Amino acid sequence: MKKANKQGWVKQAGQVLSSTPYLPLVLFLLVVGLFALAQTFDHSTESYVYKTGDVAGRDIKAPKDFFIEDKATNLAKMDYAKTSIRAVYDFDADLLKNITADITSAMHFGRQMFQPRDNAQGLASPESSAPSFSMALTFKPEFEKKLGIEISKGAFQILFNEEFSEKITGHLTAIINTILTNGVVSNKEILLAEEEKGITLRTIQSNKERVITNLKVFYGPDQAKTMVRVVGQPILKSVNYSLTNLIVDICQRLLRPNITLNKNETEKRIREAQARIKPTLYQIKAGEMIIREGERVDELKLVKLNALSEQVEDKDVIMTIIGICMFTTLLLIVVYFLYLKDHPKLGRDMNKHMTFLTLGLLLYIGFTELAVYIAQTSNPEIAGKIASSAIYMVVPVPGAAMITCIFLGFDIALYFSLVLCSLCTISFGCEFQVFLFFFLSSITAAYWIKERNERHHFIVAGFKLALFNACLAIALGFFMPSQVLPWGILLKQVTMAVGGGVFAAILTVGFTPLIEVLFNYTTAAKLLEFSNLDQPLIKKLMIEAPGTYNHSVIVATLAEAAASAIHADSLKAKVMAYYHDIGKLDKTMYFIENQSDGRNRHDKLSPSMSALILIGHVKKGVEMAKKYKLGNEIVEGISQHHGTSLIKYFYNKSRKAGNEKINEDDFRYPGPKPQTREAGIVMLADVAEAATRALERPTPSRIKGRVKELINDIFADGQLEECEMTLKDLHQIAKSFNTILTSIYHNRIEYTDKPQDKKLDKKNGKPKDTDRQPPKGEAANSALVQKDRTDLKRLGLR
C-alpha cells in the first residue's frame, strides 16, 4: 500500500512538473545561477606569480593602461624617512625645582620642632624648648609627606640629632642640582641607539627644542645613583660617615629622570615626513610586453608582474558575475525564443524536453569545470592560458551533441551545441580555438550519428570523431600559436583529441539507455527492437487477431515506403504501423478482418454502439502501449492514426435508420489529428490498405483512383493540417502506395493440379502456351477429379 502511494505521489509530481508553465523559467534561472557560481572561483584568472631568476613560461602583455608603484623604492624612502627623523625627548625643567622645594620644605618642617614655644605653634613641649625624639616621631609621617619619600626611624633620628640643619639641606640640594642639571634619562640604552643622528630635546615648559648629538653625557637611572656618591664626595668631605650615607641615600631615592622619550610625538613626525614623500610610479601602456617567454625575471620585471597581478586580483568579482549572468541570459533567450520555443519537436512536451536539455547542459559544463580544475591543480601557472594545456580536447563535449541528436534531432543538436560550446569556452578562458574545436567537433559528431539506428554505429561514429579531432588538433596546432609547436606537444594534443572523441562515444552509449528510461524517449535503436515481429505484443496480435496482424504488416510496408519517398523517418513510420491497431485485441471479432466465420457482430448492434466499439480500439491501444512501455512515439501513432475522422459507414447507417438528432461528433474518433508526418503517413496507409482490400476487382487503375480519392478526402477533411505535409509529399505518398498495392493485389493466373493438353504450334511442333484461364465449370470439374480419396487421406481427412 505504501509503495502504491509512493508511486502515485511520484506520478502526480511528474504530471505537475510536465504541465506547469513556469518550469522553463526555473530551468533558465538554474542554468544561469549555477554557471555564474562556477565562474566565481575565478579559475580563469591569469597567474603572474614569479620570483627573481625564474624563467617566464609565456609572453605576458599588459591588458590595459595602468601605473606601477615601485614598492621597493617607496618602502626604502619610507624607511629612510623613519630613520632620518630624530627621536623627540622631553626635558622637564621643573623637576629640579620641585625636588629642591620638597627638600627645603621638609627640612624646614623638621627645624620647627626645635624653635621656641611661642614660635613653634604648639610643636614644642610646654615644659622644655627642645622636644624629645619620641615626640618628634609623631611628626615623622608629615615630614615624609613633604619630602616625598619614606625614611627609616634611624635615618629620622640622625636628622633629629642634627636638628634638621640647613647644612644638610644645602648638601642635598647641591648634589641633586648637579645630577639633574646634567640630565637623567629614563632608558639610556634606547637613547644611545640614536647616537648617530642625535635627538631633539624639547623643554616641556617652553616648547623650545635643541638638537643633542653627544648623548653619552646624560645619566641613566643607575648611573645617576652612582654619580650621587661621586658628586657628593667633595661636598660631604667634612660630614661624618653616618650622615654622609644618609644624605647619599636620600639623594638617590629623590632622583627621577628629567629626560623622557616622547614616543607619540616621534611617530607623529615620522608619519608627517613619510606623507611628504612622493611615490615612485611607472606607467604601463596597454599591449606593452611585460616579459617574453623564456626571459629571466629580474627585479624590475618582478615589480611589473606583481603590479599586474594586483590589477587582476583587484577586479570586481560582482561585476564579473553580472557580466557572466548577462551573457548567459542573452545567449539562452536568443536560442530559446528564436528557435526552440515554437519548434514542432518540442511543442508537444516542452517541459520534458527542456528538462532533458538543461540537465545535459549542466552535466557537460560539470565535465568542463572538472577538466579546468584538474589542469589548474597539475600546473597552477597555466591558469591564465589554460587553453594552452590542450586538456580541453579530452572533454567529451561532442557527446552532448550526439545524445541530443539521437533524441531530438540534428537541428536542435546544432543550437544546443552553440550554447554549450559558448559556455564551455568561457570556462576555458574565452579562447577562440577552444570554441572552434568544441563546435566543429560537436556538429560533426551529431551529423555522423543522426542516421544511425544501431548502437554499434555509435562506436563507429566515435572513431570517426577521434580521427576528425586529431586532424582538427593538428590544424589548430599549426595555425593558432605564434610559433610552431614542438612535435612532442603536438603529439600530446593529438592524443588528447583522439581520446576525447572515443570518450564522447562511450558516454553516448552509456547515457542513451538511461535517458530512454528517465525521459521515456524512443530512439532508433529502441524502434529497431520494437520492429522485431517476435515481440510479445506482435505475436499476440498474430495469434489472436491474424486479420489485423496481416493488415498491420501491409500498412507497415506502405508506411515505410511512403516515408522513404518523402524523406521522413521510415523506421518510426513502420513501427507505428505495426502497433497502430493493437487495441483491436480487446474485441477482435468486432473487426471484419478477423471474422472468419462470415458472421458480422455489428449486424445485431446499433450504429452508435458499433461506432463506440470502433472508437474504443484507439483508447485501448494507447493503454496497452503504455502497459508494454512502447514509448511516446508509438503511443502518439496509435492515438493519431485515425485523427478526428468520421466513421462514415455507421454514421450513414444511423441516418438511414431515421435518427434525425444524430450528433456527428459521436461518430468521430477523439484524435488528436496527426502531429507528425510519420503519423499522417500511417493514417493514409491504414485507410488505403483497408479500402483497396475491399475492391472487387483491384486493377491498377482502380487502385490508383481509389488511393487518390481517399487521400483527397482525408486532406479535405483537414486531418493533415497539423503534420506539415505538403501537396508534393501527398503526391509522392500516393505514388508509392500505388506501386505496392498494385503488386500485392494484382490478378493471378489460376493454376490447375493436372496439366492440360497443350496445342502444338504448327510452325515448330512444340506445345503452344496460353495465358487464358479455363472456363469456370471446366476448372471446377478438373479440380474435383484431381482431389481423389487418396489425396484426402494424405492430408488426414476422411
Protein Blocks (a to p, Z undefined) as FASTA:
>chain_A
ZZmmmmmmmmmmmmmmmmpmklmmmmmmmmmmmmmmmmmnopmbccfbdcehiacfbdcd
dfbdcddddfklmmmmmmmmmmmpccdddddfklmmmmmmmmmmmmmmmmmmmgcfklnn
omacfkbmbdcfklmmmmmmmmmmmnopacdfklmmmmmmnoopaklmmmmmmmmmmmmm
nopafblmlmmmmmmnopadddfklopacddfblmlpccfklmmmmmmmmmmmmmmmpcf
klmmmmmmmmmmmpccfbdcdfklmmmmmmmmmmmpccddddddehiafbdghiacdfkl
mmmmmmmmmmmmmpcfklmmmmmmmmmmmmmmmmmmmmmmmgmklmmmmmlmmmmmmmmm
mmmmmmmmmmmmmmmmmommlmmmmmlnommmmpcklmmmmmmmmmnojklmmmmmmmmm
mmmmmmnoopaklmmmmmmmmmmmmmmmmmpcbfklmmmmmmmmmmmmmmmmmmmmmmmp
mbdcdfklmmmmmmmmmmmmmmmmmmmmmmmmmmmmmnopacfklmmmmmpmkbfklmmm
mmmmmmlmmmmmmmmmmmmmmmmmnopafklmmmmmmmmmmmmmmmmmlpfklmmnopaf
klmpcfklmmmmmmmmmmmmmmmmmmnonojklmmmmmmmnomadcfklmmmmmmnopak
bcfklmccebjadfbfklmmmmmmmmmmmmmmmpmblcfklmmmmmmmmmmmmmmnopmm
mnopafklmmmmmmmmmmmmmmmmgccddddfbdcdddddfklopacddfbdcdfklmmm
mmmmmmcfklmmmnopZZ
